[in-house]
């Protein structure tokens, strides 16, 4: 594998992880807000 491709692959991982974490956090925040409005516990 060429150094440029390896570097690009290595640098894309944090971006991918950040996107996935943002999606999960957004869904959790939405569920928490709905639970708080309806008065039900999250767990």
BAROVO-407229 format. One record per residue: residue number from 0; x, y, z of N, C-alpha, C in turn. Coordinates in steps of 0.1 Angstrom, whole numbers, plus 5000, padded with zeros to 4 digits. Last residue first. Example, Ala and Ser with C-alpha at 12.3 -4.5 7.8 and 13.67 -1.06 7.14 Angstrom:
@kolke 1&n_X 5128&n_Y 4978&n_Z 5071&ca_X 5137&ca_Y 4989&ca_Z 5071&c_X 5129&c_Y 5000&c_Z 5079
@kolke 0&n_X 5132&n_Y 4943&n_Z 5078&ca_X 5123&ca_Y 4955&ca_Z 5078&c_X 5132&c_Y 4967&c_Z 5078
//
This chain:
@kolke 42&n_X 4656&n_Y 5048&n_Z 5307&ca_X 4660&ca_Y 5034&ca_Z 5308&c_X 4648&c_Y 5025&c_Z 5311
@kolke 41&n_X 4642&n_Y 5072&n_Z 5307&ca_X 4649&ca_Y 5068&ca_Z 5295&c_X 4652&c_Y 5053&c_Z 5295
@kolke 40&n_X 4608&n_Y 5074&n_Z 5321&ca_X 4623&ca_Y 5073&ca_Z 5322&c_X 4629&c_Y 5068&c_Z 5309
@kolke 39&n_X 4584&n_Y 5099&n_Z 5311&ca_X 4588&ca_Y 5085&ca_Z 5312&c_X 4603&c_Y 5084&c_Z 5314
@kolke 38&n_X 4574&n_Y 5124&n_Z 5304&ca_X 4575&ca_Y 5120&ca_Z 5319&c_X 4579&c_Y 5106&c_Z 5321
@kolke 37&n_X 4573&n_Y 5135&n_Z 5280&ca_X 4562&ca_Y 5126&ca_Z 5283&c_X 4563&c_Y 5121&c_Z 5298
@kolke 36&n_X 4596&n_Y 5150&n_Z 5280&ca_X 4583&ca_Y 5157&ca_Z 5277&c_X 4572&c_Y 5148&c_Z 5281
@kolke 35&n_X 4616&n_Y 5131&n_Z 5285&ca_X 4614&ca_Y 5141&ca_Z 5295&c_X 4600&c_Y 5148&c_Z 5293
@kolke 34&n_X 4614&n_Y 5116&n_Z 5262&ca_X 4611&ca_Y 5109&ca_Z 5274&c_X 4608&c_Y 5120&c_Z 5285
@kolke 33&n_X 4622&n_Y 5135&n_Z 5243&ca_X 4608&ca_Y 5129&ca_Z 5242&c_X 4604&c_Y 5123&c_Z 5255
@kolke 32&n_X 4649&n_Y 5138&n_Z 5251&ca_X 4639&ca_Y 5150&ca_Z 5251&c_X 4625&c_Y 5145&c_Z 5251
@kolke 31&n_X 4659&n_Y 5113&n_Z 5247&ca_X 4659&ca_Y 5119&ca_Z 5261&c_X 4649&c_Y 5130&c_Z 5262
@kolke 30&n_X 4657&n_Y 5110&n_Z 5220&ca_X 4649&ca_Y 5101&ca_Z 5228&c_X 4648&c_Y 5107&c_Z 5242
@kolke 29&n_X 4675&n_Y 5131&n_Z 5212&ca_X 4661&ca_Y 5131&ca_Z 5208&c_X 4652&c_Y 5123&c_Z 5217
@kolke 28&n_X 4698&n_Y 5122&n_Z 5223&ca_X 4693&ca_Y 5134&ca_Z 5228&c_X 4678&c_Y 5136&c_Z 5224
@kolke 27&n_X 4702&n_Y 5098&n_Z 5208&ca_X 4700&ca_Y 5097&ca_Z 5223&c_X 4694&c_Y 5110&c_Z 5228
@kolke 26&n_X 4705&n_Y 5109&n_Z 5182&ca_X 4694&ca_Y 5100&ca_Z 5185&c_X 4691&c_Y 5099&c_Z 5200
@kolke 25&n_X 4729&n_Y 5123&n_Z 5187&ca_X 4717&ca_Y 5130&ca_Z 5182&c_X 4705&c_Y 5122&c_Z 5185
@kolke 24&n_X 4747&n_Y 5102&n_Z 5193&ca_X 4744&ca_Y 5113&ca_Z 5203&c_X 4731&c_Y 5120&c_Z 5200
@kolke 23&n_X 4748&n_Y 5088&n_Z 5169&ca_X 4743&ca_Y 5082&ca_Z 5181&c_X 4739&c_Y 5092&c_Z 5191
@kolke 22&n_X 4758&n_Y 5108&n_Z 5152&ca_X 4745&ca_Y 5102&ca_Z 5149&c_X 4739&c_Y 5096&c_Z 5161
@kolke 21&n_X 4783&n_Y 5113&n_Z 5165&ca_X 4773&ca_Y 5124&ca_Z 5164&c_X 4759&c_Y 5118&c_Z 5161
@kolke 20&n_X 4795&n_Y 5088&n_Z 5161&ca_X 4792&ca_Y 5092&ca_Z 5174&c_X 4782&c_Y 5104&c_Z 5174
@kolke 19&n_X 4798&n_Y 5088&n_Z 5133&ca_X 4789&ca_Y 5078&ca_Z 5139&c_X 4786&c_Y 5082&c_Z 5153
@kolke 18&n_X 4815&n_Y 5110&n_Z 5130&ca_X 4802&ca_Y 5110&ca_Z 5124&c_X 4793&c_Y 5100&c_Z 5130
@kolke 17&n_X 4838&n_Y 5101&n_Z 5144&ca_X 4831&ca_Y 5113&ca_Z 5148&c_X 4817&c_Y 5114&c_Z 5142
@kolke 16&n_X 4845&n_Y 5079&n_Z 5128&ca_X 4841&ca_Y 5077&ca_Z 5142&c_X 4833&c_Y 5089&c_Z 5147
@kolke 15&n_X 4852&n_Y 5093&n_Z 5104&ca_X 4842&ca_Y 5083&ca_Z 5104&c_X 4836&c_Y 5081&c_Z 5118
@kolke 14&n_X 4874&n_Y 5108&n_Z 5114&ca_X 4862&ca_Y 5115&ca_Z 5108&c_X 4850&c_Y 5105&c_Z 5108
@kolke 13&n_X 4892&n_Y 5089&n_Z 5122&ca_X 4887&ca_Y 5098&ca_Z 5132&c_X 4874&c_Y 5105&c_Z 5127
@kolke 12&n_X 4897&n_Y 5076&n_Z 5095&ca_X 4891&ca_Y 5069&ca_Z 5107&c_X 4885&c_Y 5079&c_Z 5117
@kolke 11&n_X 4911&n_Y 5093&n_Z 5078&ca_X 4897&ca_Y 5092&ca_Z 5076&c_X 4890&c_Y 5085&c_Z 5088
@kolke 10&n_X 4938&n_Y 5089&n_Z 5084&ca_X 4932&ca_Y 5102&ca_Z 5087&c_X 4917&c_Y 5102&c_Z 5086
@kolke 9&n_X 4943&n_Y 5064&n_Z 5074&ca_X 4946&ca_Y 5066&ca_Z 5088&c_X 4938&c_Y 5079&c_Z 5092
@kolke 8&n_X 4938&n_Y 5067&n_Z 5046&ca_X 4931&ca_Y 5058&ca_Z 5054&c_X 4932&c_Y 5061&c_Z 5069
@kolke 7&n_X 4959&n_Y 5086&n_Z 5041&ca_X 4945&ca_Y 5090&ca_Z 5039&c_X 4936&c_Y 5080&c_Z 5047
@kolke 6&n_X 4981&n_Y 5070&n_Z 5046&ca_X 4979&ca_Y 5082&ca_Z 5054&c_X 4964&c_Y 5086&c_Z 5053
@kolke 5&n_X 4978&n_Y 5050&n_Z 5026&ca_X 4978&ca_Y 5046&ca_Z 5041&c_X 4976&c_Y 5058&c_Z 5049
@kolke 4&n_X 4980&n_Y 5065&n_Z 5003&ca_X 4968&ca_Y 5058&ca_Z 5006&c_X 4967&c_Y 5054&c_Z 5021
@kolke 3&n_X 5007&n_Y 5074&n_Z 5006&ca_X 4996&ca_Y 5084&ca_Z 5005&c_X 4983&c_Y 5077&c_Z 5009
@kolke 2&n_X 5022&n_Y 5050&n_Z 5007&ca_X 5022&ca_Y 5059&ca_Z 5019&c_X 5010&c_Y 5069&c_Z 5018
@kolke 1&n_X 5006&n_Y 5022&n_Z 4992&ca_X 5014&ca_Y 5034&ca_Z 4991&c_X 5012&c_Y 5043&c_Z 5003
@kolke 0&n_X 5009&n_Y 4988&n_Z 5000&ca_X 5000&ca_Y 5000&ca_Z 5000&c_X 5009&c_Y 5012&c_Z 5000
//
